[in-house]
Amino acid sequence: MEGETLVFTGPNGAPLRRSNFARRVWRPALKRAGLEHVSFHALRHSAAAFMIAGGADAKKIQRRLGHATIRMTYDLYGHLLPEADEEVAAGLENLWRAAVPTDAGVVVELR
């Protein structure tokens, strides 16, 4: 693991064992919060959703999540980007309006 730093470690500084963490920390915390049905992996999906909501670039999200391809990121989280199509359409419409003279008599709605 050269060049990597562990975020969570066991008592001796070694990598934290998933089974120990789940039994000692994760499950008790979920029980206290009344969220027994939440998986640890759900944190990863929440992080992706927060990055998307925060406007992070999809390529950066891909790298952060360790996905091999951008397609994998879009396949998993594309449903969280419904406003992206609206933004693209609005941008194209603005470009069109800037390029077409107002006296040309052309009216095009790109939505």
N, C-alpha and C positions, 0 to 999 in steps of 0.2 A: 504494500500500500504506500509506496514511496510517493511523496508529494501530496498525500491526502491526510487530512486531520479528522479524527473521529469527533463527532458531536457529542455522542453519549458513550460512556465507557463503563465497564464493570468496576468493582471496588479496587482492583489491581491495575487499572488503566488499560486493560485488554479490551478487545471488542465486546460489546454487550451481547449476550446470548438472547436471541429472540424469545425463546421459551421462558427464560428467567424473567425477562422484562414483562412479558405478557402476564405471567402469574403474579409477580410481586408488585407491579406498578400499573400496567394498563387496565387489566380487568377490575382491580379494586377502584381505580379512578372512575371507570365507566359506571360501576355499580353505585358509587356515591353520587354521580351526576344523573343517574336514572337513564343511562344511555347504553345499556348492555348490548344492544343490537348493532352498535357502530363498530366497524372493523378498523384495524390499524391502517389498512390500505386506504380507507376513506380519507385519511389525512392528506394523502398524495393527491387525490381528486379535489379536495378542498383547496389545496395549495394551487393547483392548476386553475381552478375557477377564480381564485383571488387574483392570480396573475393576469388572467384574461380580463377580469373586471377592472383591473388597474391599468389596462391598456398596454400591457407588455407585448412586445413583438413576438409573433408566433415562432420564429426561428430561435429566439432566446428561450422561450418556454420549452421548445423541443430539446435544446441542449441541457437545460436545467433538469428536465425529467429523464434525460438519458435515452430518449427515443432515437432509434436508428434513422428514421426518416421523418420529414415534415408531414408526410401523408399519414403516418401513424398518429401524430399529434392531432391533426385535423379529424381523422376518423374517430378518435376517442373524445375530443372536446369541441368539435365543430358545432355541435348543437348549442353550445354556449355563446355562439357568435351570430345570433340572428340579426343584430343591427349592422353587421358588417356589410351585408348586401345593400342595405339602405344607404350606407355611407358611400359605397362604391357608385351606386346609381346617382346620388346627389353630386358626387365629384365629376362624373362624366357629364352630367347635365350642365354643371357650371363651366366645364371646358367647352362644351358645345355652344353655350350662350356667349361665351367670350369670343369664339371663333366666327360666329355667324353675325353679320351686320344686322342691326335692329330694323333697317328698312328693307330687308330682303323678303319680308313677308312669309318667312318659313317658321312654322310652329311645330316643334317636335317635343313630345313628352317621352322621356326615357325610362319611365317607371313601369 
